């Protein structure tokens, strides 16, 4: 194709790549050439029927330009369907990952020039075989066009290799496409995995928070102010927990679960949360927390894209968070017994009597952690 045939102005780039091409080559040997040839035929047939322009081909990878985002997405869906229904040699699966990005590139003598190409290529490399990923710019155009029978699933913002600006990534969900994939292979996901790997194991202390009267607070704020209110709450909560060497591994709405290697750090964080929240500017009253803290043995679990804990210890911490009054930091006897008093000299524990709680086999003596003096946040 000559340079003059390529679309100009606002252009949608589609990049494809075969998942596990090296593995396929080793498995198929000489038969791989036939598989690769058929892959090329399927791609070119779909691209031609939807007005795409093949810019470059390297091995199993294609770089295609479309004048319209809608046509690129439709072609991607059909391309995935064609590969899924094809009878491949030796019964192998040939799975294609596809990334689509819309930009305004320059068209030089050598072809397209601009960061849009790199963004589209990086987007393709994030995905998995059978997956179609869109950038924010393409997703906006497809949504505006109200493409029938296509749903866009927001996968969040991700840093792309060698690109400064993160990209909000969307997955195309449509009839005939797989819906469930592992986490994207982005720098952001690698950082999340590394962070998860730092969660303590063995005997740990859990801190669980709930906002008292949360439903009433949401109603009083109204739709426009709920988001900023929660963002401020999350920011303060995270800062206090991390300052005391803890990690938040679950944060949903007003509820959070943090884990600490040392019980004294958990108690100090719990007591310091109230003054830290009070020091912020709020569109309504600051959150008043109910906090439960419990120490016990916990088992780590890992699943696709997530990690956390299982066991009675975390369930008991959740029960403790609802045991006290708004503003109280409730501490279990297991945590109290482990505390080294000199380590938290400005905090004392006072008994609040025995309570019968779910997840505990018998009535338990509970304690409230309070500040001896006004504590700095």
URVEN-V893235 format. One record per residue. D_LAST is the distance of its C-alpha to the last C-alpha in Angstrom with 2 decimals. Layout:
d_last = [D_LAST,D_LAST]
//
This chain:
d_last = [64.77,65.10,62.28,63.77,63.32,59.54,57.47,55.71,53.09,50.42,51.07,49.62,49.59,50.05,49.65,50.89,50.79,52.22,49.93,51.25,54.22,54.69,54.78,57.32,59.47,59.60,60.42,63.04,64.66,67.45,66.68,63.39,65.35,66.61,63.15,61.79,64.77,64.25,60.55,61.64,64.16,61.65,59.13,61.81,63.42,60.21,59.19,62.65,62.78,59.52,60.21,58.17,59.16,58.96,57.58,57.44,57.96,57.08,58.18,56.56,54.05,54.79,53.46,54.62,54.21,54.54,55.06,53.16,49.96,51.47,54.39,52.22,50.24,53.49,55.03,52.10,52.40,56.15,55.80,53.59,56.11,59.02,57.57,56.64,60.21,62.10,64.14,63.08,65.10,64.72,62.45,59.38,56.49,55.94,52.50,51.37,47.89,47.75,45.32,45.96,44.50,45.79,45.86,48.09,49.55,52.20,55.57,57.03,60.33,58.69,56.87,53.42,50.82,47.12,43.68,44.56,46.82,44.17,41.66,44.33,45.30,41.74,41.25,44.39,43.23,40.08,42.17,44.39,48.08,48.89,45.74,45.78,42.66,42.22,40.03,38.28,41.19,43.82,41.99,41.84,45.57,46.49,44.45,46.03,49.44,48.76,50.38,51.95,50.96,48.08,44.44,41.57,38.72,35.42,34.26,31.19,30.52,31.71,31.97,35.63,36.96,37.58,36.40,33.34,32.80,31.82,34.31,33.87,36.47,38.63,41.09,44.45,45.36,49.05,52.02,53.21,49.99,47.80,44.43,42.38,41.49,39.10,35.98,36.87,37.49,34.97,32.58,29.75,31.14,31.68,28.03,27.11,29.59,28.27,24.72,26.20,28.15,25.03,24.15,24.61,27.75,29.30,27.21,23.77,20.98,20.29,17.35,18.69,17.11,19.14,18.53,20.46,23.36,22.78,26.45,26.46,23.41,25.25,28.38,26.87,25.26,28.51,29.28,28.18,24.55,23.77,23.34,20.77,18.82,18.85,18.06,14.82,13.97,15.09,13.19,9.66,11.01,12.56,9.83,7.69,11.18,12.50,9.91,11.18,14.71,15.47,17.51,17.99,21.76,22.37,20.80,23.21,22.45,19.96,20.39,18.77,19.66,17.76,19.37,18.40,20.91,19.47,18.72,16.22,13.93,14.42,13.73,10.48,9.37,11.00,9.45,5.74,7.20,8.33,5.76,4.60,8.41,9.28,8.04,10.57,14.30,16.31,20.13,20.12,17.87,14.53,15.04,15.28,15.22,17.65,16.65,19.21,19.05,22.35,23.82,27.25,29.63,29.36,31.73,30.79,32.81,33.67,35.46,36.23,33.05,30.70,29.49,27.71,28.49,31.10,31.81,31.18,27.74,26.02,28.11,27.11,23.38,24.24,26.26,23.50,21.16,23.89,24.76,22.18,21.57,19.10,15.62,16.73,15.67,19.22,20.15,23.69,25.96,26.21,22.54,22.66,25.75,24.21,21.11,21.36,20.03,19.54,17.27,14.50,15.58,12.82,13.59,17.05,19.16,21.64,24.64,25.16,28.66,30.66,30.48,32.80,31.01,32.40,32.31,32.62,36.24,36.00,33.84,30.63,28.72,25.12,22.09,18.92,15.73,14.06,11.74,14.17,12.20,9.36,6.31,3.79,0.00]
//
